[in-house]
């Protein structure tokens, strides 16, 4: 596998999330670190940017991370064209892998033609055609509690809310994942990300997804059962619209190591095919 790879993380996470999950896979496939870009989305990880609500529009974020990925790959390869306009992009074909929010960003990058993507892997998609769908409604609640009460008091109050109870009933691991939003670095200052990003739509209609195949982009969707934030039914819709294979991994409540191992095996196997 000689293509360059862009990895995109989930809401409230950072670049180490996809690097930790898929870095070993890419290493086994012979992808050098210089051919991997894993940018931090605005108000995540090492990004110091927060801004205004409009800055969290999905297409704007997609352009930002697309430009950051292109610059990182150009810099690593010594390409003097690092400052070229976005439409020019890197000359090499890319593989893009996105987790949750990262899957939505990867989709927008593909649909907008921001990078020369030839293969796309969408892991546990959480965004569809609706603004603030039921599976994402916990995040604005967390964001408001962070702003009003701070991480400690906010987390305690959140444990007594309906969104937390709904997720905890179906998936204790999913509920624990929501609570990590309160302990994320600089969570209160960056709370706007949790309020605004879930308002975005990944696409307008399922038919939009078919545009990837028409552009020659091969895709894979990976989902997990019993994941109320990343419904398997949504992964099925993504796969159906994309005309892509859908792979199923064990639920997080069966153990994160088991899910991670299955994820690596599935994605590694798919990427290794010509």
C-alpha positions as CSV (number, residue, x, y, z in Angstrom):
1,X,0.0,0.0,0.0
2,X,1.7,3.2,-1.2
3,X,-1.1,5.7,-1.0
4,X,-1.1,8.6,1.5
5,X,-3.6,8.4,4.3
6,X,-5.7,11.0,6.1
7,X,-7.1,10.0,9.5
8,X,-9.9,12.0,11.1
9,X,-11.1,11.8,14.7
10,X,-14.4,11.9,16.4
11,X,-16.2,14.7,18.3
12,X,-14.4,15.6,21.5
13,X,-11.4,13.4,20.6
14,X,-8.1,14.2,19.0
15,X,-5.7,12.9,16.4
16,X,-4.3,10.3,18.7
17,X,-7.7,8.5,18.5
18,X,-7.4,7.3,14.9
19,X,-3.6,7.1,15.1
20,X,-3.9,4.7,18.1
21,X,-6.6,2.6,16.4
22,X,-5.3,2.5,12.8
23,X,-1.6,3.3,13.2
24,X,-0.6,-0.3,13.7
25,X,-2.7,-1.3,10.7
26,X,-1.0,1.2,8.4
27,X,2.5,0.2,9.8
28,X,1.8,-3.4,8.9
29,X,0.7,-2.3,5.4
30,X,4.0,-0.5,5.0
31,X,2.7,3.1,5.1
32,X,5.5,5.3,6.4
33,X,4.6,7.9,9.1
34,X,5.5,10.7,6.6
35,X,2.6,9.5,4.4
36,X,0.0,9.8,7.2
37,X,-1.8,13.0,8.2
38,X,-4.0,13.1,11.2
39,X,-5.1,16.8,11.8
40,X,-6.8,18.0,14.9
41,X,-10.2,19.5,14.1
42,X,-10.9,23.1,15.3
43,X,-11.2,23.2,19.1
44,X,-9.8,19.7,19.5
45,X,-6.5,18.3,20.5
46,X,-3.6,20.8,19.8
47,X,-5.9,23.3,18.0
48,X,-6.2,26.5,19.9
49,X,-9.0,27.8,17.7
50,X,-12.6,28.0,18.9
51,X,-14.3,31.0,17.2
52,X,-17.9,31.5,16.5
53,X,-20.9,29.1,15.9
54,X,-20.5,29.5,12.2
55,X,-17.0,28.2,12.3
56,X,-18.3,24.8,13.2
57,X,-20.3,24.3,10.0
58,X,-19.3,20.9,8.7
59,X,-18.1,22.1,5.3
60,X,-15.9,24.8,6.9
61,X,-14.4,22.2,9.2
62,X,-13.9,19.9,6.2
63,X,-12.0,22.6,4.3
64,X,-9.8,23.4,7.4
65,X,-8.8,19.8,8.0
66,X,-8.4,19.1,4.3
67,X,-6.0,22.0,4.0
68,X,-4.2,20.9,7.2
69,X,-3.8,17.4,5.9
70,X,-2.6,18.5,2.5
71,X,0.0,20.9,4.2
72,X,1.2,18.1,6.5
73,X,1.7,15.6,3.7
74,X,3.3,18.2,1.4
75,X,5.7,19.2,4.2
76,X,6.6,15.7,5.0
77,X,7.3,14.9,1.4
78,X,9.3,18.1,0.9
79,X,6.7,19.2,-1.8
80,X,7.2,22.9,-2.6
81,X,3.6,23.1,-3.6
82,X,2.4,23.2,0.0
83,X,0.8,26.6,-0.5
84,X,-1.1,25.6,-3.6
85,X,-4.9,26.2,-3.7
86,X,-7.1,23.5,-2.2
87,X,-8.3,22.3,-5.6
88,X,-4.8,21.4,-6.6
89,X,-4.1,19.2,-3.6
90,X,-1.5,16.5,-3.4
91,X,-0.8,14.6,-6.7
92,X,-0.9,11.2,-5.0
93,X,-4.3,9.4,-4.5
94,X,-5.4,9.4,-0.9
95,X,-7.1,7.0,1.5
96,X,-9.2,8.7,4.1
97,X,-10.5,7.1,7.3
98,X,-12.9,8.9,9.6
99,X,-14.4,7.9,12.9
100,X,-17.9,9.3,13.8
101,X,-17.6,13.0,13.3
102,X,-14.5,12.2,11.3
103,X,-16.6,10.0,9.0
104,X,-18.9,13.0,8.3
105,X,-15.9,15.2,7.6
106,X,-14.4,12.6,5.3
107,X,-17.7,12.3,3.4
108,X,-17.8,16.1,2.9
109,X,-14.2,16.1,1.8
110,X,-15.1,13.5,-0.8
111,X,-18.3,15.2,-2.0
112,X,-16.6,18.6,-2.2
113,X,-13.5,17.3,-4.0
114,X,-11.2,18.8,-1.4
115,X,-8.6,16.0,-1.7
116,X,-7.9,13.4,-4.4
117,X,-9.5,10.5,-2.4
118,X,-9.6,7.1,-4.0
119,X,-10.7,5.0,-1.0
120,X,-12.7,6.0,2.0
121,X,-13.4,4.2,5.3
122,X,-16.3,5.4,7.4
123,X,-16.2,4.1,10.9
124,X,-19.3,4.2,13.2
125,X,-21.0,7.1,11.4
126,X,-23.1,9.3,13.6
127,X,-24.3,12.1,11.2
128,X,-27.0,11.7,8.6
129,X,-29.5,14.0,6.8
130,X,-31.0,15.5,10.0
131,X,-29.8,18.4,12.1
132,X,-29.4,17.4,15.8
133,X,-30.8,13.8,15.4
134,X,-31.8,11.9,18.5
135,X,-28.5,10.0,18.7
136,X,-26.5,13.3,19.0
137,X,-28.8,15.2,21.3
138,X,-26.7,14.5,24.4
139,X,-23.8,16.6,23.1
140,X,-25.5,20.1,23.2
141,X,-26.7,19.2,26.7
142,X,-23.1,18.4,27.7
143,X,-21.9,21.6,26.1
144,X,-24.3,23.8,27.9
145,X,-23.6,22.1,31.3
146,X,-19.9,22.6,30.7
147,X,-20.4,26.3,30.1
148,X,-22.8,26.8,33.0
149,X,-21.4,24.5,35.7
150,X,-17.9,23.5,34.6
151,X,-16.6,19.9,34.2
152,X,-17.2,18.5,37.7
153,X,-20.6,19.9,38.6
154,X,-21.6,19.6,34.9
155,X,-20.8,15.9,34.8
156,X,-22.7,15.2,38.1
157,X,-25.8,17.0,36.7
158,X,-25.6,15.3,33.4
159,X,-25.9,11.9,35.1
160,X,-29.4,12.8,36.1
161,X,-30.6,13.9,32.6
162,X,-32.8,12.0,30.1
163,X,-30.1,11.9,27.4
164,X,-27.6,10.2,29.7
165,X,-30.2,7.7,31.0
166,X,-31.3,6.8,27.5
167,X,-27.8,6.0,26.4
168,X,-26.8,4.3,29.6
169,X,-29.9,2.0,29.3
170,X,-28.7,0.7,26.0
171,X,-25.0,0.9,26.4
172,X,-23.1,1.5,29.7
173,X,-19.9,1.9,27.6
174,X,-21.6,4.5,25.5
175,X,-22.7,6.4,28.6
176,X,-19.1,6.3,29.9
177,X,-18.0,7.7,26.6
178,X,-20.3,10.7,27.0
179,X,-18.9,11.4,30.4
180,X,-15.4,11.7,29.0
181,X,-16.5,14.9,27.2
182,X,-16.4,16.5,30.7
183,X,-12.8,15.5,31.3
184,X,-11.4,16.3,27.9
185,X,-8.7,18.9,27.9
186,X,-10.0,22.5,28.1
187,X,-13.5,21.1,27.8
188,X,-15.4,24.2,29.1
189,X,-13.6,26.7,26.9
190,X,-14.2,24.4,23.9
191,X,-17.8,23.6,24.8
192,X,-19.1,25.3,21.7
193,X,-18.0,22.3,19.6
194,X,-20.5,20.1,21.4
195,X,-23.3,22.5,21.0
196,X,-22.8,23.4,17.3
197,X,-21.3,20.4,15.5
198,X,-24.3,18.1,16.1
199,X,-26.5,20.6,14.3
200,X,-24.8,19.7,11.0
201,X,-26.0,17.3,8.3
202,X,-23.5,14.9,6.6
203,X,-25.8,14.8,3.5
204,X,-29.1,16.1,2.4
205,X,-30.5,12.8,1.2
206,X,-29.3,9.2,0.9
207,X,-28.9,9.6,-2.8
208,X,-26.1,12.1,-2.2
209,X,-23.9,9.2,-1.0
210,X,-24.0,7.7,-4.5
211,X,-21.8,10.5,-5.8
212,X,-18.7,8.8,-4.3
213,X,-19.0,5.8,-6.5
214,X,-19.6,7.9,-9.6
215,X,-16.3,9.7,-8.8
216,X,-14.5,6.3,-8.6
217,X,-14.1,6.4,-4.8
218,X,-14.3,3.0,-3.2
219,X,-15.7,3.0,0.2
220,X,-16.2,0.8,3.3
221,X,-18.6,1.3,6.2
222,X,-17.9,-0.2,9.7
223,X,-20.6,-0.2,12.4
224,X,-21.3,-1.8,15.7
225,X,-24.6,-2.9,17.4
226,X,-25.9,-1.5,20.7
227,X,-24.3,1.8,20.1
228,X,-26.9,4.5,20.6
229,X,-24.6,7.4,19.6
230,X,-23.5,5.6,16.4
231,X,-26.6,3.6,15.5
232,X,-26.0,0.5,13.4
233,X,-29.1,1.4,11.4
234,X,-27.3,4.6,10.3
235,X,-24.3,2.6,9.2
236,X,-26.6,0.5,7.1
237,X,-28.0,3.6,5.5
238,X,-24.5,4.9,4.7
239,X,-23.5,1.6,3.2
240,X,-26.7,1.3,1.2
241,X,-26.4,4.9,-0.2
242,X,-22.7,4.4,-1.0
243,X,-23.1,1.0,-2.5
244,X,-20.4,-0.1,-0.2
245,X,-19.7,-3.2,1.9
246,X,-20.8,-2.9,5.6
247,X,-18.8,-4.6,8.2
248,X,-20.0,-5.3,11.7
249,X,-17.7,-5.2,14.8
250,X,-18.6,-6.3,18.4
251,X,-20.3,-3.7,20.6
252,X,-18.2,-1.7,22.9
253,X,-20.0,-3.3,25.9
254,X,-18.4,-6.6,24.9
255,X,-15.0,-5.0,25.6
256,X,-13.1,-2.2,23.8
257,X,-10.1,-4.4,23.0
258,X,-12.4,-6.9,21.2
259,X,-13.9,-4.1,19.1
260,X,-10.5,-2.5,18.3
261,X,-9.1,-5.9,17.3
262,X,-12.0,-6.5,14.9
263,X,-11.8,-3.0,13.6
264,X,-8.1,-3.3,12.8
265,X,-8.6,-6.7,11.1
266,X,-11.5,-5.5,9.0
267,X,-9.9,-2.2,7.9
268,X,-6.5,-3.8,7.4
269,X,-8.0,-6.6,5.2
270,X,-10.0,-4.2,3.1
271,X,-7.0,-1.8,2.6
272,X,-4.7,-4.6,1.6
273,X,-6.9,-5.5,-1.4
274,X,-5.8,-4.1,-4.8
